[in-house]
Amino acid sequence: MSKANLLVVEDNVDLCETLADVFRKVDYHVQTAFSAEQAEVILRRDLIDLVLLDLKLPGANGLHVLTKIKEIDPDILVIMITAITNAQPAVEAMKMGAYDYLMKPFELDEVKLVVNKALETQRLKREVSRLRRQQKGQFPDNEMYGDSAVMQEVKKLIKIVAETPRTPVLIEGESGTGKELVANAIHRWSARAEKPMVKINCAAIPENLLESELFGHEKGAFTDARSMKKGMFEMANMGTIFLDEISSMKLSLQPKLLRVLETQTFRRIGGTADIQIDVRIIAASNQNLEAMVKEGEFREDLLYRLKVMVIKLPPLRERREDIIPLANIFLDRNNKEFNKFIQGISDSARDLLQSYSWPGNIRELKNVMERAAILCTDTLIQPEHLPGELRAQDKHVVPISASIEMPT
């Protein structure tokens, strides 16, 4: 298990360094800050697990700093340090979310005991959260995947990727193969699961608006910027952002995304200050990005930075053993949704499902089964309940218009 990241905020330099050395000796990653301003810079820049916070700092009240910490990340553990004989401020800090407090003077062993107890409590909470996610099913959208050998490998890769804290992920696959669902699974299985997951389809937003949506803008940055607006990267801080159809991002905007990947910083449109974030970036594309690089339509350095981890989703036609199991899962769902009691799929309908090329992949199969469930008034899905493009494979099938009696 990786060691925790600690931050000691104490204006007494000697005490601050003494506390830092105590925990460095047991291999914790420790940073120090001698003021509220220094502490805030570190907290916004780095992932911190626990803060030892002096209640009285130059120019700032420790309770104000505690409020800032909880705004940045509510899960950061905070242990207050106070020399004030009146315990009321420390009690107030506990009400505001501090884990515990220490009264000066204290023994270093006492500090170690409190810190270790706090971190163990945090570890247990995270483990409980992880187990709860497991109980809900390894993949909440499992019906979208299938159990073929190739998809089993995809699931294994999803779990491995989810365990990495910030590694970028590129999901490649045709439309309808479930790229967004893979992104969902990575987020849900990661340590960021309780944090925001923000999604944006780069192809669905006009080019002139995409930069503002992603990075936000300052008041007056352009004609209609009547107030400051946070972008999606800020809203996803400490969590995950999913950039679907990344191939649609214009070349002029790509360097700004590259900067976020490399430094985890950006500026709002019209802004002069760098904003620090901690976000995992997951991108998806149904286009050949390597070919786009050769055509000068996508930056090579951005592609290399995105494809640290690549998950390739095969089309449904390349894993036909998944078609019928997935069709049955969709049928079960449709039975519940439409209050039907369809028991299965006839052999002839199965043959048509199995032999079809599925250009729309899983999304198309889902829609086909929904249509079939609506049309079916018997116990089995029959060929006449399937769309014409599937039935065209069998010249003996009666046209759908001849097999449905329309109400008069």
C-alpha positions in Angstrom: 0.0 0.0 0.0 1.4 3.5 -0.9 2.3 5.8 1.9 0.1 8.7 2.8 0.8 12.3 1.7 1.0 14.6 4.8 1.0 18.4 5.0 2.2 20.2 8.2 0.9 23.7 8.5 2.7 25.5 11.4 4.3 28.9 11.7 6.8 27.8 14.2 9.5 26.6 11.8 11.3 24.4 14.3 8.2 22.6 15.4 7.0 22.3 11.7 10.3 20.7 10.7 10.4 18.4 13.7 6.9 17.1 13.0 7.8 16.6 9.3 11.0 14.7 10.2 9.0 12.3 12.5 6.9 11.2 9.7 9.5 11.2 7.0 11.5 8.7 9.1 8.5 6.2 8.7 8.4 6.9 4.9 5.5 9.2 4.7 5.5 11.8 2.0 5.6 15.1 4.0 5.4 18.7 2.9 5.5 21.8 5.1 3.8 25.2 5.0 4.5 28.1 7.4 1.4 30.2 6.4 -2.2 29.7 5.2 -1.2 31.0 1.7 1.5 28.4 1.3 -0.8 25.7 2.5 -3.5 26.6 0.0 -1.0 26.5 -2.9 0.1 23.0 -1.9 -3.5 21.7 -1.3 -4.6 22.9 -4.8 -1.5 21.5 -6.5 -1.1 18.1 -4.8 -3.1 15.2 -3.6 -3.0 15.4 0.2 -4.4 12.8 2.6 -3.9 14.5 6.0 -3.1 18.0 7.3 -1.6 18.8 10.7 -3.0 22.4 11.0 -2.0 25.0 13.6 -5.1 26.8 14.9 -3.3 30.1 15.0 -1.4 31.3 11.9 0.0 34.7 11.0 -2.7 36.7 9.3 -5.2 33.8 9.3 -7.4 31.8 11.6 -7.0 28.1 11.5 -10.7 27.6 11.3 -10.7 29.7 8.1 -8.0 27.4 6.7 -10.0 24.4 7.7 -12.9 25.7 5.7 -10.7 26.1 2.7 -9.4 22.6 3.0 -12.9 21.1 3.1 -13.8 23.2 0.0 -10.8 21.8 -1.9 -11.4 18.2 -0.8 -13.9 17.2 1.9 -12.1 13.8 2.4 -8.8 15.3 3.5 -8.2 14.5 7.2 -7.4 17.5 9.4 -5.8 17.3 12.9 -5.8 20.7 14.6 -2.8 21.8 16.8 -3.5 24.4 19.4 -1.8 26.1 22.4 -4.9 27.8 23.4 -6.0 26.6 26.9 -9.6 27.2 25.9 -10.7 24.1 24.1 -13.7 25.8 22.5 -12.0 26.6 19.1 -10.8 23.0 18.9 -14.3 21.8 19.6 -15.6 24.1 16.9 -13.0 22.7 14.5 -14.3 19.2 15.1 -17.9 20.4 14.3 -16.5 21.8 11.0 -15.0 18.5 10.0 -11.6 18.2 11.7 -10.8 14.6 12.6 -9.1 15.4 16.0 -7.0 18.0 17.8 -3.8 18.1 19.8 -3.0 20.5 22.7 0.5 21.9 23.0 2.8 20.8 24.5 2.5 17.2 23.2 4.7 14.2 22.9 5.7 13.2 19.4 4.5 9.6 20.1 1.1 11.1 20.8 1.1 12.8 17.4 2.2 9.6 15.6 -0.6 7.7 17.4 -3.3 10.2 16.4 -2.1 10.5 12.8 -1.8 6.7 12.3 -5.2 6.2 13.8 -6.7 8.8 11.4 -5.1 7.3 8.4 -6.2 3.8 9.3 -9.7 5.0 9.7 -9.5 6.6 6.3 -8.1 3.4 4.8 -11.0 1.3 6.2 -13.6 3.8 4.9 -12.1 3.5 1.4 -12.0 -0.3 1.6 -15.6 -0.4 2.7 -16.5 1.9 -0.2 -14.6 -0.3 -2.6 -16.4 -3.4 -1.3 -19.7 -1.7 -1.7 -18.9 -1.0 -5.3 -18.0 -4.7 -5.8 -21.3 -5.8 -4.2 -23.1 -3.7 -6.8 -21.5 -5.8 -9.4 -18.0 -5.7 -10.9 -19.4 -3.7 -13.8 -22.7 -1.9 -13.1 -23.3 -1.9 -16.9 -22.2 -5.5 -17.3 -24.8 -6.2 -19.9 -23.1 -3.9 -22.3 -19.9 -5.9 -22.3 -20.4 -9.6 -22.8 -18.4 -12.5 -21.6 -16.3 -13.5 -24.6 -12.6 -14.0 -24.1 -11.7 -10.7 -25.7 -14.1 -8.8 -23.4 -12.8 -10.6 -20.4 -9.4 -9.2 -21.2 -11.0 -5.7 -21.6 -12.5 -6.1 -18.1 -9.1 -7.1 -16.6 -7.5 -4.0 -18.2 -10.2 -1.7 -16.9 -9.5 -2.9 -13.3 -5.7 -2.4 -13.8 -6.2 1.1 -15.2 -8.7 2.0 -12.5 -6.0 1.4 -9.8 -3.7 4.0 -11.3 -4.3 7.5 -9.7 -4.0 9.9 -12.7 -2.9 8.0 -15.8 -4.6 9.2 -19.0 -6.7 6.6 -20.8 -7.6 6.5 -24.5 -10.6 4.3 -25.4 -10.8 3.3 -29.1 -13.7 1.6 -30.8 -16.5 2.0 -33.3 -19.7 3.9 -32.5 -21.9 1.9 -30.2 -19.2 -0.4 -28.7 -19.6 1.0 -25.2 -16.7 3.5 -24.8 -18.6 5.7 -22.4 -19.5 2.7 -20.3 -15.9 1.7 -20.1 -15.1 5.2 -18.9 -17.8 4.9 -16.3 -16.3 1.6 -15.0 -12.8 3.1 -14.7 -14.2 6.0 -12.7 -16.4 3.8 -10.4 -13.5 1.3 -9.7 -11.0 4.1 -9.0 -10.1 5.9 -5.8 -11.9 8.9 -7.4 -15.3 7.1 -7.4 -16.8 9.4 -4.8 -15.6 12.5 -6.7 -17.2 14.1 -9.8 -17.2 12.5 -13.2 -17.8 15.2 -15.9 -18.6 14.2 -19.5 -18.4 16.2 -22.6 -18.9 15.2 -26.3 -16.4 17.3 -28.2 -18.4 16.7 -31.4 -21.6 18.0 -30.0 -20.4 21.5 -29.0 -19.6 24.2 -31.6 -15.9 24.8 -32.0 -16.1 28.4 -30.8 -17.8 27.3 -27.5 -15.8 24.2 -26.7 -12.9 26.1 -25.1 -15.2 28.0 -22.8 -17.0 24.8 -21.8 -13.7 23.0 -21.0 -11.7 25.8 -19.4 -14.2 28.4 -18.3 -13.9 32.1 -18.8 -13.4 35.3 -16.8 -15.9 38.1 -16.7 -15.5 40.3 -19.8 -13.3 37.8 -21.6 -15.6 38.2 -24.7 -18.8 39.9 -25.6 -21.3 37.6 -23.8 -19.1 36.9 -20.8 -21.1 38.8 -18.2 -19.8 36.8 -15.3 -17.0 34.4 -14.4 -17.7 30.8 -15.4 -15.9 27.7 -14.2 -15.2 25.1 -16.9 -15.6 21.4 -16.8 -12.0 20.8 -15.8 -12.6 22.8 -12.6 -15.9 21.0 -12.0 -14.1 17.7 -12.4 -11.4 18.5 -9.9 -10.3 15.5 -7.8 -12.4 13.3 -10.1 -12.5 12.3 -13.8 -13.3 14.1 -17.0 -14.4 12.1 -20.0 -13.7 13.7 -23.4 -15.8 11.8 -26.0 -15.1 12.1 -29.7 -11.7 13.7 -29.0 -10.9 13.6 -32.7 -13.4 16.5 -33.2 -11.3 18.9 -31.1 -9.8 21.6 -33.3 -6.1 21.9 -33.6 -5.9 25.3 -32.0 -7.4 24.0 -28.8 -5.3 20.8 -28.5 -2.1 22.5 -27.0 -4.2 23.7 -24.1 -5.4 20.1 -23.5 -1.8 18.9 -23.8 -0.8 21.4 -21.1 -3.4 20.1 -18.7 -2.2 16.5 -19.3 1.4 17.5 -18.6 1.1 20.0 -15.8 -2.5 19.7 -14.5 -2.8 23.5 -14.9 -4.7 25.8 -17.2 -6.1 29.3 -17.5 -9.6 30.4 -18.0 -10.3 32.4 -21.2 -9.3 35.9 -20.4 -7.5 34.9 -17.3 -3.9 35.5 -16.2 -3.6 33.1 -13.3 -2.8 29.4 -13.6 -5.4 27.1 -12.0 -4.1 23.9 -10.5 -6.3 20.8 -10.7 -6.1 17.1 -10.0 -8.1 15.3 -12.7 -7.9 12.0 -14.5 -8.5 12.5 -18.3 -10.2 9.7 -20.2 -10.6 10.3 -23.9 -12.5 8.3 -26.5 -12.5 8.2 -30.3 -14.1 6.2 -33.1 -11.6 7.6 -35.6 -8.1 6.5 -36.4 -6.1 9.1 -34.6 -2.7 7.9 -36.0 -4.1 8.5 -39.5 -5.3 11.9 -38.4 -1.8 12.7 -37.2 -0.3 11.8 -40.6 -2.9 14.1 -42.2 -2.0 16.9 -39.9 -5.5 16.9 -38.3 -4.4 15.8 -34.8 -1.3 16.7 -32.7 1.3 13.9 -32.4 2.5 14.9 -29.0 -1.1 15.0 -27.7 -1.8 11.5 -29.0 1.3 10.1 -27.4 0.3 11.8 -24.1 -3.3 10.4 -24.3 -2.3 6.9 -25.2 -0.3 6.0 -22.1 -3.1 3.4 -21.6 -5.2 2.3 -24.5 -8.3 0.2 -24.3 -9.5 -1.1 -27.7 -13.2 -2.2 -27.9 -13.8 -4.8 -30.6 -17.0 -4.4 -32.8 -19.8 -6.8 -32.0 -19.3 -8.7 -35.4 -15.8 -9.8 -34.1 -17.2 -11.4 -31.0 -20.4 -13.1 -32.2 -20.5 -15.3 -29.1 -21.7 -12.3 -27.2 -24.7 -11.5 -29.4 -27.3 -13.9 -28.1 -26.3 -13.6 -24.4 -26.5 -9.8 -24.7 -29.8 -10.1 -26.6 -31.3 -12.2 -23.8 -30.2 -9.6 -21.2 -31.8 -6.8 -23.1 -35.0 -9.0 -23.5 -35.1 -9.5 -19.7 -34.9 -5.7 -19.2 -37.6 -5.1 -21.8 -39.9 -7.6 -20.2 -39.7 -5.6 -16.9 -40.0 -2.3 -18.6 -43.0 -3.2 -20.8 -44.6 -5.6 -18.4 -44.3 -8.5 -20.8 -43.6 -12.2 -20.4 -41.6 -13.1 -23.5 -39.7 -16.3 -22.7 -37.0 -16.2 -25.3 -35.9 -16.0 -28.9 -36.9 -18.5 -31.6 -34.2 -20.4 -33.4 -34.8 -18.6 -36.7 -34.7 -15.2 -35.0 -31.4 -16.3 -33.3 -29.9 -17.2 -36.6 -30.7 -13.7 -38.0 -29.3 -12.0 -34.9 -26.2 -14.1 -35.1 -25.5 -13.6 -38.8 -26.1 -9.8 -38.9 -23.1 -7.6 -39.2 -24.2 -5.0 -36.5 -22.7 -1.8 -37.9 -24.2 0.0 -34.9 -22.8 -2.6 -32.5 -24.3 -3.0 -29.0 -26.3 0.2 -29.2 -28.0 -1.2 -32.3 -28.6 -4.6 -30.7 -30.2 -2.9 -27.7 -32.6 -0.9 -30.0 -33.4 -4.0 -32.1 -34.4 -6.0 -29.0 -36.5 -3.2 -27.6 -38.4 -3.0 -30.9 -38.8 -6.8 -30.9 -40.2 -6.8 -27.4 -42.7 -4.1 -28.2 -44.0 -5.9 -31.3 -44.0 -9.4 -29.8 -47.4 -10.7 -28.6 -46.3 -14.3 -28.2 -43.9 -16.2 -25.9 -40.9 -16.0 -28.3 -39.3 -13.3 -30.4 -39.8 -14.3 -34.1 -38.1 -13.1 -37.3 -41.1 -10.9 -38.1 -40.4 -8.9 -35.0 -36.9 -7.9 -36.2 -36.1 -5.0 -38.6 -36.0 -5.4 -42.3 -32.2 -5.2 -42.6 -31.9 -8.3 -40.4 -34.8 -10.1 -42.2 -33.3 -9.2 -45.6 -30.7 -11.9 -44.9 -33.5 -14.5 -45.2 -35.5 -14.1 -48.5 -38.2 -16.4 -47.1 -39.2 -14.1 -44.3 -42.5 -12.4 -44.7 -42.3 -8.6 -44.8 -43.0 -6.9 -41.5 -45.9 -4.9 -43.0 -47.7 -8.1 -43.8 -47.2 -9.6 -40.4 -48.6 -6.8 -38.2 -52.2 -6.0 -38.0 -52.6 -2.2 -37.5 -55.6 -0.9 -35.6 -58.3 0.8 -37.6 
